[in-house]
């Protein structure tokens, strides 16, 4: 995954649905992982969760390293 800056130059923040689609993992699993502290780091913005692409990438790289 590459970090994709948007028009403002800021890092893209993935929604739960976008991350679910990207990883091929159910949304409910992502919420469970958040509660258990085992998924990628998310940012709470109001009532919504957003996943910075860099955090998702770091989490995946950590999984690859074991």
BAKEVO-612476 format. One line per field, with one value per residue: x, y, z of N, C-alpha, C in turn; residue number from 1. Coordinates in steps of 0.02 Angstrom, whole numbers, plus 50000, padded with zeros to 5 digits. Last residue first. Example, Ala and Ser with C-alpha at 12.3 -4.5 7.8 and 13.67 -1.06 7.14 Angstrom:
REM BAKEVO-612476
n.east: [50642 50660]
n.north: [49888 49716]
n.up: [50354 50390]
ca.east: [50684 50615]
ca.north: [49947 49775]
ca.up: [50357 50390]
c.east: [50645 50660]
c.north: [50002 49835]
c.up: [50394 50390]
n: [2 1]
END
This chain:
REM BAKEVO-612476
n.east: [50310 50324 50192 50141 50209 50149 50019 50049 50096 49978 49895 49966 49959 49821 49723 49558 49427 49264 49147 49097 49241 49355 49481 49591 49678 49799 49745 49709 49709 49622 49492 49428 49481 49432 49296 49300 49343 49234 49135 49179 49278 49408 49482 49557 49471 49349 49391 49427 49301 49231 49302 49397 49563 49635 49784 49879 49870 49860 49737 49704 49793 49921 49933 50055 50030 50043]
n.north: [49451 49528 49542 49621 49740 49772 49801 49914 50002 50019 50078 50195 50256 50281 50293 50260 50318 50311 50432 50528 50620 50513 50415 50320 50165 50042 49876 49762 49733 49774 49733 49836 49814 49687 49719 49801 49705 49617 49695 49702 49561 49581 49626 49740 49826 49817 49869 49998 50047 50038 50127 50237 50303 50452 50508 50647 50804 50877 50906 50801 50669 50548 50387 50272 50108 49941]
n.up: [50580 50471 50431 50533 50505 50384 50432 50510 50413 50335 50430 50451 50326 50311 50457 50470 50572 50637 50700 50780 50787 50743 50798 50705 50732 50696 50653 50793 50928 51029 51045 50978 50850 50820 50810 50696 50603 50607 50549 50416 50361 50243 50137 50140 50067 50138 50261 50223 50184 50306 50385 50278 50282 50242 50164 50219 50131 50017 49971 49887 49973 49954 49991 50020 49958 50000]
ca.east: [50294 50385 50239 50115 50221 50220 50030 50019 50141 50039 49876 49955 50025 49854 49775 49622 49465 49333 49175 49071 49170 49336 49410 49579 49626 49780 49782 49706 49753 49687 49545 49413 49492 49505 49319 49277 49384 49300 49128 49179 49214 49390 49439 49585 49541 49353 49361 49478 49356 49208 49300 49340 49515 49607 49716 49874 49866 49927 49765 49717 49736 49900 49904 50018 50067 50000]
ca.north: [49399 49514 49506 49553 49705 49756 49745 49855 49981 49990 50014 50149 50238 50231 50323 50225 50325 50288 50390 50461 50621 50581 50428 50386 50206 50100 49937 49786 49694 49807 49689 49825 49878 49697 49673 49829 49765 49594 49675 49762 49592 49561 49568 49681 49819 49797 49803 49952 50045 50000 50057 50221 50253 50414 50483 50575 50763 50854 50952 50866 50696 50613 50428 50327 50170 50000]
ca.up: [50628 50510 50388 50525 50568 50385 50386 50541 50467 50306 50401 50508 50353 50269 50415 50474 50510 50640 50647 50790 50803 50724 50809 50734 50701 50736 50640 50724 50884 51022 51071 51049 50884 50826 50862 50760 50616 50630 50619 50458 50379 50311 50128 50173 50049 50068 50257 50248 50136 50248 50405 50320 50258 50298 50158 50209 50191 50036 50020 49857 49937 49979 49938 50049 49957 50000]
c.east: [50286 50372 50302 50163 50197 50239 50103 50029 50115 50086 49937 49936 50018 49921 49811 49672 49533 49365 49246 49099 49146 49261 49397 49504 49621 49730 49755 49748 49753 49735 49615 49468 49481 49520 49394 49300 49364 49345 49194 49177 49223 49324 49417 49545 49571 49425 49366 49454 49410 49263 49279 49344 49457 49554 49697 49800 49859 49928 49835 49746 49752 49839 49883 49996 50023 50045]
c.north: [49425 49461 49486 49511 49633 49720 49724 49794 49917 49964 49980 50080 50188 50209 50268 50261 50293 50298 50370 50411 50551 50587 50501 50395 50272 50142 49995 49848 49717 49770 49719 49783 49870 49762 49682 49785 49798 49654 49651 49743 49653 49595 49538 49618 49754 49783 49776 49880 49996 49994 50014 50147 50245 50367 50443 50555 50689 50813 50933 50916 50766 50636 50495 50373 50224 50061]
c.up: [50694 50562 50425 50482 50566 50450 50386 50497 50500 50360 50372 50482 50411 50297 50375 50428 50522 50571 50661 50740 50818 50733 50793 50740 50739 50697 50682 50713 50811 50976 51065 51081 50959 50863 50874 50818 50682 50645 50648 50532 50425 50329 50194 50160 50077 50047 50186 50245 50158 50195 50345 50339 50305 50271 50219 50207 50173 50099 50041 49907 49913 49939 49966 49993 49988 50000]
n: [66 65 64 63 62 61 60 59 58 57 56 55 54 53 52 51 50 49 48 47 46 45 44 43 42 41 40 39 38 37 36 35 34 33 32 31 30 29 28 27 26 25 24 23 22 21 20 19 18 17 16 15 14 13 12 11 10 9 8 7 6 5 4 3 2 1]
END
